[in-house]
Amino acid sequence: MLLDTASLYFRAYFGVPESVKAPDGTPVNAVRGLLEFIDRLVRDHRPDLLVACMDADWRPQWRVDLIPSYKAHRVAEEHPSGPDEEQVPDTLSPQVPVIEAVLDAVGIARVGVAGYEADDVIGTFTARATGPVDIVTGDRDLYQLVDDARGVRVLYPLKGVGTLQITDEAVLREKYGVDGPGYADLALLRGDPSDGLPGVPGVGEKTAAKLLAEFGDVAGIMAAVDDPRSKLTPAQRTRLAQARPYVEVAPKVVRVADDVPLPPVETALPRTPRDPEAVAELGARWGLGGSLHRLLGTLSA
């Protein structure tokens, strides 16, 4: 089971009241909410291996170099001598180091790699997996990894993590008319304002799905642009031809990496805390109470 950790703690932050605080008054709603999420996921799905995948770089420069608008609207402030900072709620940012410390003390594998997003870490773990994989994320971008033959599913939270959309190829075909790899091409053509991807002007989701059904993939569509006998409408041919510079670079941006240099890490679900003293100290300092105790109980069981 691979967790898109930021996606989950964002949901926890907005789903758990900010009145949930540590003894010193610091909000810990995201921390406690994430621990509750992990507890529920382990109880309901009983994974053998679990990795909390992190954004070491939420806006990698190599993606920005290809498409400068990539996530540009999320930048709170640009620092000439340092990386961009993502705009996040003020009371969430201080909770992230606490989340990391608690995961480390409990012994849940936590992996982020410089220059890559959590999606890329998830993509690489998925590519290397020798058994079924469940990806837990609120980010539809990861639908591109769905693969029935390899047992790769996306568990998409509809309400907390108690109600999950189990996303397999049948769900993707019903909702979008594509399979897993086809979803990346669909997103590329359609564009995604939330990620700053412009897409092909005039090509929405339904048109993109029809083009992919007819021509197979983006390469097939662009080959059709150059084939006067293809069934593209004149307007489609013009729009796609004008968007060629974007279409040529977008695949590397849209598709998650599968070759991230992952560090060696113990991914087995821990039965007992890696650092019991740290767990006790963190639990007391941040008032994690029942959320932490329930998770530890579930892991030991």
C-alpha positions in Angstrom: 0.0 0.0 0.0 1.4 3.3 -1.1 0.1 6.5 0.5 0.1 9.8 -1.3 0.8 11.3 2.1 0.3 15.0 1.4 -3.0 14.3 -0.3 -4.1 12.5 2.8 -2.9 15.0 5.4 -4.5 17.9 3.4 -7.8 16.0 3.5 -7.3 15.3 7.2 -6.5 19.0 7.8 -9.8 20.1 6.2 -11.8 17.2 7.6 -10.8 17.4 11.3 -11.7 20.6 13.3 -8.8 22.9 14.0 -10.0 22.9 17.6 -8.1 19.6 17.9 -4.9 20.9 19.6 -1.8 19.9 21.5 -1.5 20.7 25.2 0.3 24.0 24.2 -2.5 25.0 21.9 -0.9 24.1 18.6 -3.4 22.6 16.1 -2.7 18.9 15.4 -5.8 18.1 13.4 -3.8 17.0 10.4 -1.5 14.8 12.5 -4.4 13.1 14.3 -6.5 12.9 11.2 -3.7 11.2 9.2 -3.1 8.7 12.0 -6.8 7.9 12.0 -6.7 7.4 8.2 -3.7 5.1 8.4 -5.3 3.1 11.2 -8.5 2.7 9.2 -6.6 1.7 6.0 -4.6 -0.9 7.8 -7.7 -2.4 9.5 -9.7 -2.5 6.4 -7.1 -3.6 3.8 -4.4 -5.3 5.9 -1.4 -4.5 3.7 1.8 -6.5 4.2 3.9 -3.5 3.1 3.2 0.2 3.6 5.0 3.3 2.4 4.2 6.9 3.2 5.4 8.6 0.0 6.4 12.3 0.4 6.9 15.3 -1.8 10.6 16.1 -1.5 10.0 18.6 -4.3 6.4 19.5 -5.1 7.3 21.4 -8.2 10.4 19.8 -9.8 12.5 22.2 -11.9 12.8 19.6 -14.7 9.0 19.7 -15.1 8.9 23.6 -14.9 11.7 23.7 -17.6 9.4 21.8 -20.0 6.1 23.6 -19.1 6.8 26.9 -17.2 3.1 27.1 -16.1 3.4 23.8 -14.2 1.8 24.5 -10.8 2.8 28.2 -11.2 -0.5 29.4 -9.7 0.3 27.5 -6.4 3.5 29.4 -5.8 3.0 31.6 -2.8 6.3 33.4 -3.3 9.4 33.0 -5.5 12.7 33.3 -3.9 15.6 34.2 -6.2 18.1 32.1 -4.2 15.9 29.2 -3.3 13.0 27.0 -4.4 9.4 28.1 -4.7 7.2 27.7 -1.8 3.8 26.1 -2.1 0.9 28.0 -0.7 -0.5 26.0 2.2 -2.6 26.9 5.2 -0.5 28.5 7.9 -1.6 26.1 10.6 -0.9 23.0 8.4 2.8 23.7 7.6 4.0 23.3 11.2 2.2 20.0 11.5 4.2 18.3 8.6 7.4 17.9 10.6 5.3 16.3 13.4 3.7 13.9 11.0 7.2 12.9 9.7 8.6 12.4 13.2 5.6 10.3 14.3 5.8 8.1 11.2 9.5 7.6 11.8 9.1 6.7 15.4 6.3 4.3 14.7 8.4 2.7 12.0 6.2 3.3 9.0 8.4 3.7 5.9 8.5 7.3 4.8 10.2 8.0 1.4 10.8 11.3 -0.5 13.5 11.8 -3.1 15.1 15.2 -3.9 13.9 16.5 -7.3 10.8 14.3 -7.4 7.1 14.5 -6.3 5.4 11.8 -4.2 3.6 10.7 -7.5 7.0 9.8 -8.9 8.0 7.8 -5.8 4.7 6.0 -6.0 5.2 5.3 -9.7 8.6 3.8 -9.1 7.5 1.6 -6.2 4.6 0.5 -8.4 6.9 -0.3 -11.3 9.2 -2.4 -9.0 6.4 -4.2 -7.2 6.2 -8.0 -7.6 2.6 -8.2 -6.2 -0.6 -6.3 -6.1 -0.5 -2.6 -5.2 -3.1 -0.3 -3.6 -2.4 3.4 -4.1 -4.3 5.7 -1.7 -4.6 9.2 -3.1 -7.1 12.0 -3.7 -5.1 12.9 -6.8 -6.7 11.5 -10.1 -3.3 11.9 -11.8 -2.3 8.6 -10.4 -5.2 6.8 -12.3 -2.5 6.4 -15.0 -0.9 3.6 -12.9 -4.1 1.5 -12.7 -3.3 -1.9 -14.2 -5.6 -4.9 -13.8 -3.0 -7.4 -15.1 -0.6 -6.4 -12.3 -3.2 -5.8 -9.6 -2.6 -2.1 -9.3 -5.6 -0.1 -8.1 -6.2 3.4 -6.8 -8.2 3.8 -3.6 -9.7 7.2 -4.0 -11.3 8.7 -0.9 -14.8 9.9 -1.3 -15.4 10.6 2.3 -12.4 10.2 4.6 -10.9 6.8 4.0 -13.9 4.9 5.2 -15.6 5.3 1.8 -13.1 4.6 -1.0 -13.7 4.4 -4.7 -11.8 1.2 -5.7 -10.5 2.4 -9.1 -9.7 -0.3 -11.6 -9.7 -0.4 -15.4 -13.5 -1.0 -15.5 -14.1 2.2 -13.5 -11.7 4.2 -15.7 -13.4 2.9 -18.9 -16.9 3.7 -17.5 -15.9 7.2 -16.3 -13.4 8.3 -18.9 -13.4 5.8 -21.7 -9.7 5.0 -21.2 -7.5 2.5 -19.4 -4.7 3.5 -17.0 -2.0 4.6 -19.4 -4.7 6.2 -21.5 -5.6 8.4 -18.6 -2.2 10.2 -18.8 -2.9 10.9 -22.5 -6.4 12.1 -21.7 -5.1 14.5 -19.0 -2.4 15.8 -21.4 -4.9 16.6 -24.1 -7.7 17.9 -21.8 -5.3 19.9 -19.6 -5.5 20.4 -15.9 -5.9 23.9 -14.4 -5.0 22.6 -10.9 -1.6 21.6 -12.2 -1.1 24.5 -14.7 -1.3 22.2 -17.7 -2.9 24.1 -20.6 -4.0 21.2 -22.7 -5.0 21.5 -26.3 -7.4 24.4 -26.8 -10.8 23.2 -27.8 -10.2 19.6 -26.8 -12.1 18.7 -23.7 -12.4 15.4 -21.9 -15.0 13.9 -24.2 -13.2 14.9 -27.4 -9.9 13.7 -25.9 -11.5 10.3 -25.1 -12.9 10.0 -28.7 -9.6 10.9 -30.3 -7.8 8.3 -28.1 -10.5 5.6 -28.9 -9.9 6.3 -32.6 -6.2 6.8 -32.8 -4.9 4.8 -29.8 -2.6 7.3 -28.0 -1.2 10.8 -28.3 1.5 9.6 -30.8 -1.3 8.1 -33.0 -3.3 11.4 -32.8 -0.3 13.5 -33.8 0.4 11.1 -36.7 -3.2 11.6 -37.8 -2.6 15.4 -37.9 0.1 14.8 -40.5 -2.1 12.3 -42.5 -4.5 14.2 -44.8 -6.6 11.0 -45.1 -7.3 10.8 -41.3 -10.8 11.5 -40.0 -9.8 14.5 -37.9 -12.0 17.5 -38.5 -10.3 20.6 -39.9 -10.7 22.4 -36.6 -9.2 19.5 -34.7 -6.3 19.2 -37.1 -5.6 22.9 -36.8 -5.7 23.0 -33.0 -3.6 19.9 -32.6 -1.0 21.2 -35.1 -0.8 24.5 -33.3 -0.4 22.7 -29.9 2.4 20.5 -31.2 5.1 22.2 -29.1 3.1 21.5 -26.0 2.2 18.0 -27.0 5.8 17.1 -27.6 7.0 18.0 -24.1 3.9 17.3 -22.0 4.2 13.5 -21.8 7.3 13.8 -19.6 5.5 16.3 -17.3 2.2 14.5 -17.1 3.5 10.9 -16.7 4.8 9.9 -13.3 8.4 8.8 -13.3 9.2 5.2 -12.8 12.9 5.4 -12.4 13.4 7.4 -9.2 16.5 6.4 -7.2 14.7 5.1 -4.2 16.7 4.7 -0.9 16.9 1.4 0.8 14.0 1.2 3.2 12.1 -1.3 5.3 8.6 -1.3 3.9 7.1 -4.1 6.1 4.2 -3.0 8.2 5.7 -2.6 11.8 4.2 -4.7 14.6 5.9 -2.7 17.3 7.2 0.9 17.3 10.7 1.4 16.0 11.4 3.9 18.8 9.0 3.4 21.7 10.5 6.3 23.7 10.1 8.8 20.8 6.5 7.5 20.3 5.7 8.2 24.0 7.3 11.6 23.9 5.6 12.7 20.7 2.3 11.4 21.9 2.5 13.3 25.1 4.0 16.5 23.6 1.4 16.8 20.8 -1.6 15.3 22.6 -2.1 12.6 20.0 -4.0 10.4 22.5 -6.4 7.9 21.1 -5.4 8.5 17.5 -1.9 7.2 18.1 -2.9 4.5 20.6 -5.5 3.1 18.1 -2.9 2.9 15.3 -0.4 1.2 17.5 -3.0 -1.3 18.6 -4.0 -2.1 15.1 -0.4 -2.6 14.0 0.3 -4.9 17.0 -2.8 -7.0 16.1 
